[in-house]
Amino acid sequence: MKRRRFLALSGAGVLASTTGGALGLIGANSVAQAEAPVELNWPDLVPGGGDKKSFSEKKLLGIKEHGSKIDVSNSKLVSTYNGKRVRLPGYMVPLDFQADGVRKFLLVPFIGACIHVPPPPPNQIVLVESKKPYPTTGYFDPVKVTGTLSHLGADLDLAEVGYRIAAETVAAYSE
């Protein structure tokens, strides 16, 4: 008997058979959701982990002093998490306020980044795009974003951005 491979893709899921036997339906979203996201923090986005002491002192606890810089040795990107489902906490810098909330924003490691102080390097700025709006009326809400991370390399008006997250969820964050 001849072996056949079937693969049908749809919004509903994947239909597959590698043995010519019974076909099974696997929900595409359920496969992605079954994988737990990689829990990241800002040093993870810097090649070699950056200056961990400097980062640990800034653990999303408060206001960054004007004129101070985040200590990151270079602005190259880390490829380890490219295309992976991740979760990253940070502060929101909205790029588009709408009546129902914000769908596009920069995620930054400290309050004031991109607005009141020189922006962090590109490997410390993430563009977040979400289909579901996050209800906010201001800047620098602490949030935790879950979604797929990718390299971006874009120069926006506020800063150069190294990463992008296609967000599944954006939730309020408190340590």
N, C-alpha and C positions, 0 to 999 in steps of 0.2 A: 504494500500500500504506500502511496506517495505522500510524503510530509508536505504540508502547506503552512504558509505563514499568512495570517490575516491581521491587518491593522486598520481600524477605522477610527478616525478622530472626529469628535464632535464636541459641542459645548457641554454635553451631558457626561462624557467620559471616554474611555478607551475600550474598544472591543478587540480582544486579541486571542489568538490561538497559535501555538508553535508546534503542536503535535498533530493537528488535524482533528483533534477531539472536540470536546464541548467548548463553546465560546463563553467567555466570562466578561462581565461589565465591571470596570474599575472606575470609580469616579475620580476624575483628574484632580478636583479640589480636595477630595478626601486623602489622596496620596500625599499631596503637598502639606495638608494640615496635620497628617500623622507624624511628620517629621517635626521634632521640637526645634524651635529656632536656636541659633547659636547666640548666646548671651554675650554681647560685646560691650566694651567701654572704650573711651577715646584713645587710650594708648594702643589698642588693637589695630587702629587704622593708620598707625605710623610704622614704617619699616623699622624693625628692631625694637618696637615697643615704646620709643621715645623716652623721655625723662620721667620714669614712673613716680619718683618722689614728687616732682612738680605736679603731676596729674593727681596723685592721691591727696595732695593738699587742697585741690580745687574740686573735690568730689560732688559737684553740683550743689554746693551748699549756699551759695550766695553771690553777692555782687562782686564783680571783678573791678579792681581799681583802674581808673582812667589812666591810659598811657602804659599800663603794664602789658607785657606780651606773654603769650603762652610759650613755654619752652619746648619747641619741637625742632630737632636738628635738621630736618629737611622736609620737603613737601611732596616727596614721592608717594605713590599709592601702594597699598598692600593688595596683592591679587588673591590671597588665600580665601577670602570670603566673597569674591566676585561670583555672582549668580546664586549665592546661598541665601537661605531664609535666615534672617537675623533679627535680633531685638536690641535696640540701642536707646538709652535715655539721653536727654539733652534739653535744650531750651529752644522754643519756637520763635522764629522771626518770620511772621506771615508775609507772603508775597501777594496775596489776593484776598481781601476781605469781601465776603458775600453775605447776604442776609441770613443764610443758614449755617455759616461758619467758614472755615479756611480749608481749602483742598490742596494748596501748594504753599510750602514754606521751607525755610532753611532750618536745619537742625544744627545747633552749635553747642560747644561744651561749657560755655559760661555766659552769664548775663552780660549784656552790653556788646557782645560780639557782632560785628558788621554794622552797628549803628553808632555807638558812642566811642569806640576805641578802634584802632586798626584791626582789620579782620584777621582771624587765624589763617594759617596756611590752608591750601586746598584740601589736604588730607584731614582737616579738622572741620570741614563744612560739608553737610549732606543736604542735597535737595530732596525733599519729600513730596511725593505726589500721591494723593489719596482720592479714590472715587467717593468715599463717604466724608462729608465735611466734619471738621472738628469745631465744636462751638467755642469760640473765643472772641473777645472784644478788645484785646490788647496784645502787647508784645511780651515775649519771654516767659510764656507759660511753660512750666516744667512738664515734659511729656515723655512717654516711652513709646517708641515706634517699632512695630513688627512688620516685616515685609522682605522683599528680595532686594539685596544690595547689588549695585553694579557701579562700574567706573563711569564717570561722566565727563570730567575735564571741560567745564563750561566757564565762561567769563560772564557773570551777571553784573548788573549795575552796582550791587553792593559788594561783591567779592568774587574771587575765583573759587569754583566749587569742584571738588575732586570726586565725590561719590553721589549716587542717587539711590533712594529707596522707593520702590513701588509699594506703597503701604497697604497692608491688609487691615491693620488696626492702628489707631492712635489713641492713647489713653493718658489720663492725668497720671503724673508720677510724683511720688514722695518717697524719700529714702527710709 
